[in-house]
Amino acid sequence: MHRGQEVMDAAQADRFDPNDLEGYAGRTYDLLVERPRLWRLLTWHHLERGQDVLMLPAGEVLLGEKLDGIAAAQAEGRIVADFTPMDVVRLVAALTQLWCMTGAARDATEHAARRATIMRAVGRLLRV
């Protein structure tokens, strides 16, 4: 499979919910832990394309849907409006990938603690 397509397949997985950004971050962290090759592909893609990781045509549509969902959640007061929708996407991605830059969790307890940290950080940053 072409690496761009593998990134897109992972991005299109049914994890995103603008009303549950904490859960989305946790689910995405789980995916990256389960598929370390995907984390490496994302990192490589970032190095090659900068911010345009998902700028394949389907990626533009997917990103637009995420941005629209975040903007709607902000307009309805479910998440803070202190950040642009793109900032929210980037902040959640950065927090989600936090533990991927370190060694693997030693056990399920450490994995759960890392996941909880990511989710708590996203919630505290973005919840009203």
Secondary structure, DSSP 8 states (H G I E B T S, - for coil): --HHHHHHHHHTSTT--TT-HHHHHHHHHHHHHH-HHHHHHHHHHHHHHTT-TT-SHHHHHHHHHHHHHHHHHHHTTSB-SSS-HHHHHHHHHHHHHGGGGS---SSHHHHHHHHHHHHHHHHHHHB-
